[in-house]
Amino acid sequence: MKPIDWTNLGFEYTEADYLIRCSYKDGHWGELRATKDKYLNLHACATALQYGQEAFEGLKAIRGVDGKVRIFRMEENAKRLRSSAEALYMAPVPTNLFTDAIRLSLKLNIDYLPPYGTGASLYFRPLLIGTSPRLGVGPGSDYEFVVIASPIGEYFKGKFHTTTFIITRHVDRAAPLGTGAYKVGGNYAASFRATEPNHQQGYGTLFLDSKYHRYIDECGAANFIGIKDNTYITPRSRSILPSITNNSFMSLAVELGMRVERRHIEVSELSSFEECAACGTASIISPIGMIIDPDKGRAYDYGKEPGAWSRRLYDAILDVQHGRRADNHGWCEIADI
Ligand SMILES: Cc1ncc(COP(=O)(O)O)c(C=O)c1O
């Protein structure tokens, strides 16, 4: 194991030993390759650079209480990358190629897997890019699939805390029938002009649906959850990313005795929630203390401390990922290392 200060790692890139790569040429995928070189030798006209043919994923491997290493729901990430690839007219990565690449990355970078009890994990960032040089507008024929590995630290650094979000109406994250439901780089670049100024003031960004600006859509780079009357409520929208964490929470919420609803959430409903939170792989669940709606001169206050349901849901998913709670849904693959 590498001499890394695991407890002080953030959600930033820390170099591990190997990159896993695979090329798509002449209509088929080649063999997986492992390289120590972290740079890609890319043509300046590559369709990834010219026309944004790029999609990515994010998932974790975690050392459990029993010393075993668990990879969380990687088939779901494989499925989502396929759907992102199809949305951008790229060659989809077959599920078995995706999962083999993650297993190989874990095996070769095992020294970067943080020990149990640090809250840290080994994060994989699979990436799919168009590599064909093209000047005329159109998709390429060649693609590169890359898996980057990086250890990341515990998001909350010991103290589970709340964050303030701001409702943003001057920027839309994604068009109603656009690419919001896909994990493609363009969505993120297009939202920075809203998220960065808010971030510099210490706020997260709450996007509304871009057609009516009436319903809650995406919560920065996470899905939104509202909780009231024992009910877990999350938006139904075609322009949000189908979060694997949110999907897992919907099952765990039922196990914990909650009702679950996926439906439109009007902004005015924010005043009736007992708890709100953002969810995603990085933070798992990030409780919201306050939502400010500057255009309407309103603020919705959920309190400085995380709510009880947010805490229960957070503990439940962490317990599954660390082997402390039964994995009733077969979410974790025990790594063969
Ligand atoms: C825009 C967006 N929404 C939601 C999520 C949460 O998805 P997941 O739980 O699969 O990480 C992410 C992060 O991956 C994201 O970037």
The ligand as a Tripos MOL2 file, in Angstrom:
@<TRIPOS>MOLECULE
LIG
   16    16     1     0     0
SMALL
NO_CHARGES

@<TRIPOS>ATOM
      1 C1        -25.4660   15.6320  -13.3110 C.3       1 LIG1
      2 C2        -25.3860   14.4960  -12.3600 C.ar      1 LIG1
      3 N1        -26.5180   14.0640  -11.7760 N.ar      1 LIG1
      4 C3        -26.5130   13.0340  -10.9040 C.ar      1 LIG1
      5 C4        -25.3310   12.3930  -10.5700 C.ar      1 LIG1
      6 C5        -25.3610   11.2500   -9.6140 C.3       1 LIG1
      7 O1        -25.2150   10.0400  -10.3020 O.3       1 LIG1
      8 P1        -24.5860    8.7740   -9.5920 P.3       1 LIG1
      9 O2        -25.3830    8.5340   -8.3650 O.co2     1 LIG1
     10 O3        -24.7330    7.6650  -10.5610 O.co2     1 LIG1
     11 O4        -23.1680    9.1210   -9.2930 O.co2     1 LIG1
     12 C6        -24.1230   12.8210  -11.1340 C.ar      1 LIG1
     13 C7        -22.8540   12.1740  -10.7890 C.2       1 LIG1
     14 O5        -22.4680   11.2160  -11.3430 O.2       1 LIG1
     15 C8        -24.1420   13.8810  -12.0720 C.ar      1 LIG1
     16 O6        -23.0140   14.3050  -12.6510 O.3       1 LIG1
@<TRIPOS>BOND
     1     1     2 1
     2     2     3 ar
     3     2    15 ar
     4     3     4 ar
     5     4     5 ar
     6     5     6 1
     7     5    12 ar
     8     6     7 1
     9     7     8 1
    10     8     9 2
    11     8    10 1
    12     8    11 1
    13    12    13 1
    14    12    15 ar
    15    13    14 2
    16    15    16 1
@<TRIPOS>SUBSTRUCTURE
     1 LIG1         1 GROUP 0 **** ****
